[in-house]
Amino acid sequence: MILVTGATGNVGAGVVRAVAAAGEPVRAMSRSGEGAGLPKGAEGVAGDLNRPETVREALDGVRALFLMPGYEGQRAVLADARAAGVERVVMLSGKSAAVDDGNAVTRYLRAAEDGVRESGLDWTFLRPVSFMSNAVSLGDQIRKGDEVRVPFPGVRTADIDPYDIAEVAARALLSPEHAGHVYTLTGPQSLLPADRIAVLGEVLGRELRTVGLTDEEAREALGAAFPAPYAEAFLRFFADGILDESQVLPTVEEVTGRPPRTFREWATEHTNAF
Ligand SMILES: NC(=O)c1ccc[n+]([C@@H]2O[C@H](COP(=O)([O-])OP(=O)(O)OC[C@H]3O[C@@H](n4cnc5c(N)ncnc54)[C@H](OP(=O)(O)O)[C@@H]3O)[C@@H](O)[C@H]2O)c1
């Protein structure tokens, strides 16, 4: 039995699908315990990672845990996991965990990794770059018109489809051979925001135009969309340039045996988000 937290999320839902497809029973945890739409072999369970007592029962009979980072109850959840006989934990972290900056994002990811390392369980850390699914946040603009305003127009990133993060996670959950590995995960192409919008335009049959925000405008836009410490972290990453996500890495293909999905594939599958 595999327990997947964040099971209604971009990555977690894919982990549930990939583990179930491999024929392994899976518990799909979210705060609601929503079970509708789960694949055969998966059951929905309710649990809140900020309230470890709500997670404990679902650890029964589990051999591997897919863990979302940054929740207050992590230490207790991991202690309970160890007591319940869980063998390994695969945690969703991020490439920025490699950067020692002290901003809100690097801080919570590094603290989460430290907590897992100290848990005594075998672990695998997944450190993806930006998700292709972040493009969903452009949906409102795209529905209103053809002009798409984006922060950090000059920053190339090799965004990854959450599908591929989930595929790697499933391998690491199902086999002990990935224990002790830190996997930095990217998509197959390093693109500018305007490149992605051009692809979206082609897929949607629209003439979309990219307008780059200045860093000051980006500060305002991010401040409206995220709590201030997170907006500041994104500015540190991409305006100050302390995080380089431009490199394409072979990790997804090395672990799964097939190349990661392109942005065009992601966009084609998610046209209804626009
Ligand atoms: N987006 C990026 O570009 C990017 C890049 C690198 C790393 N990351 C990392 O990826 C993570 C986000 O992954 P995602 O996009 O798959 O997540 P997501 O789509 O935002 O979903 C979050 C999931 O966590 C669950 N959740 C929320 N609060 C919870 C709680 N208190 N207890 C238990 N579960 C809870 C949600 O379920 P319910 O709300 O249904 O309970 C949902 O299933 C973040 O930690 C981020 O740092 C993101």
The ligand as an SDF file (V2000), in Angstrom:
LIG
                    3D

 48 52  0  0  0  0  0  0  0  0999 V2000
    4.4650   25.2490   -9.0870 N   0  0  0  0  0  0  0  0  0  0  0  0
    5.7620   25.1790   -9.3030 C   0  0  0  0  0  0  0  0  0  0  0  0
    6.2950   25.7280  -10.2800 O   0  0  0  0  0  0  0  0  0  0  0  0
    6.6240   24.4080   -8.3450 C   0  0  0  0  0  0  0  0  0  0  0  0
    7.9790   24.2420   -8.6470 C   0  0  0  0  0  0  0  0  0  0  0  0
    8.7750   23.4900   -7.7600 C   0  0  0  0  0  0  0  0  0  0  0  0
    8.2120   22.9680   -6.5900 C   0  0  0  0  0  0  0  0  0  0  0  0
    6.8890   23.1690   -6.3410 N   0  0  0  0  0  0  0  0  0  0  0  0
    6.3040   22.6300   -5.1010 C   0  0  0  0  0  0  0  0  0  0  0  0
    5.1920   21.8280   -5.4100 O   0  0  0  0  0  0  0  0  0  0  0  0
    4.2500   21.9210   -4.3620 C   0  0  0  0  0  0  0  0  0  0  0  0
    2.8550   22.0980   -4.9540 C   0  0  0  0  0  0  0  0  0  0  0  0
    2.5300   20.9280   -5.6760 O   0  0  0  0  0  0  0  0  0  0  0  0
    1.1740   20.8310   -6.5250 P   0  0  0  0  0  0  0  0  0  0  0  0
    1.1570   21.9240   -7.5450 O   0  0  0  0  0  0  0  0  0  0  0  0
    1.0100   19.4370   -6.9560 O   0  0  0  0  0  0  0  0  0  0  0  0
    0.1180   21.1630   -5.4080 O   0  0  0  0  0  0  0  0  0  0  0  0
   -1.3300   21.8080   -5.5870 P   0  0  0  0  0  0  0  0  0  0  0  0
   -1.8850   21.4910   -6.9340 O   0  0  0  0  0  0  0  0  0  0  0  0
   -1.2440   23.2180   -5.1260 O   0  0  0  0  0  0  0  0  0  0  0  0
   -2.1410   20.9650   -4.5310 O   0  0  0  0  0  0  0  0  0  0  0  0
   -1.8590   20.9900   -3.1610 C   0  0  0  0  0  0  0  0  0  0  0  0
   -2.2770   19.6630   -2.5840 C   0  0  0  0  0  0  0  0  0  0  0  0
   -1.9860   19.6520   -1.1780 O   0  0  0  0  0  0  0  0  0  0  0  0
   -3.1800   19.3550   -0.4740 C   0  0  0  0  0  0  0  0  0  0  0  0
   -3.1700   20.0690    0.8080 N   0  0  0  0  0  0  0  0  0  0  0  0
   -3.2880   21.3930    1.0040 C   0  0  0  0  0  0  0  0  0  0  0  0
   -3.2390   21.6510    2.3300 N   0  0  0  0  0  0  0  0  0  0  0  0
   -3.0950   20.4500    2.9550 C   0  0  0  0  0  0  0  0  0  0  0  0
   -2.9910   20.0580    4.3170 C   0  0  0  0  0  0  0  0  0  0  0  0
   -3.0200   20.9420    5.3180 N   0  0  0  0  0  0  0  0  0  0  0  0
   -2.8740   18.7420    4.5810 N   0  0  0  0  0  0  0  0  0  0  0  0
   -2.8490   17.8150    3.5910 C   0  0  0  0  0  0  0  0  0  0  0  0
   -2.9120   18.1370    2.2810 N   0  0  0  0  0  0  0  0  0  0  0  0
   -3.0540   19.4380    1.9780 C   0  0  0  0  0  0  0  0  0  0  0  0
   -4.2930   19.7970   -1.3850 C   0  0  0  0  0  0  0  0  0  0  0  0
   -5.4360   19.0350   -1.0990 O   0  0  0  0  0  0  0  0  0  0  0  0
   -6.7710   19.5930   -0.4560 P   0  0  0  0  0  0  0  0  0  0  0  0
   -6.7420   21.1070   -0.6030 O   0  0  0  0  0  0  0  0  0  0  0  0
   -7.8110   18.9150   -1.2800 O   0  0  0  0  0  0  0  0  0  0  0  0
   -6.6870   19.1260    0.9520 O   0  0  0  0  0  0  0  0  0  0  0  0
   -3.7500   19.3970   -2.7480 C   0  0  0  0  0  0  0  0  0  0  0  0
   -3.9570   18.0280   -2.9740 O   0  0  0  0  0  0  0  0  0  0  0  0
    4.6740   23.0970   -3.4670 C   0  0  0  0  0  0  0  0  0  0  0  0
    5.2060   22.5890   -2.2810 O   0  0  0  0  0  0  0  0  0  0  0  0
    5.7600   23.7710   -4.2570 C   0  0  0  0  0  0  0  0  0  0  0  0
    6.7990   24.3000   -3.4600 O   0  0  0  0  0  0  0  0  0  0  0  0
    6.0890   23.8720   -7.1860 C   0  0  0  0  0  0  0  0  0  0  0  0
  1  2  1  0
  2  3  2  0
  2  4  1  0
  4  5  1  0
  4 48  2  0
  5  6  2  0
  6  7  1  0
  7  8  2  0
  8  9  1  0
  8 48  1  0
  9 10  1  0
  9 46  1  0
 10 11  1  0
 11 12  1  0
 11 44  1  0
 12 13  1  0
 13 14  1  0
 14 15  2  0
 14 16  1  0
 14 17  1  0
 17 18  1  0
 18 19  2  0
 18 20  1  0
 18 21  1  0
 21 22  1  0
 22 23  1  0
 23 24  1  0
 23 42  1  0
 24 25  1  0
 25 26  1  0
 25 36  1  0
 26 27  1  0
 26 35  1  0
 27 28  2  0
 28 29  1  0
 29 30  1  0
 29 35  2  0
 30 31  1  0
 30 32  2  0
 32 33  1  0
 33 34  2  0
 34 35  1  0
 36 37  1  0
 36 42  1  0
 37 38  1  0
 38 39  2  0
 38 40  1  0
 38 41  1  0
 42 43  1  0
 44 45  1  0
 44 46  1  0
 46 47  1  0
M  CHG  2   8   1  16  -1
M  END
$$$$
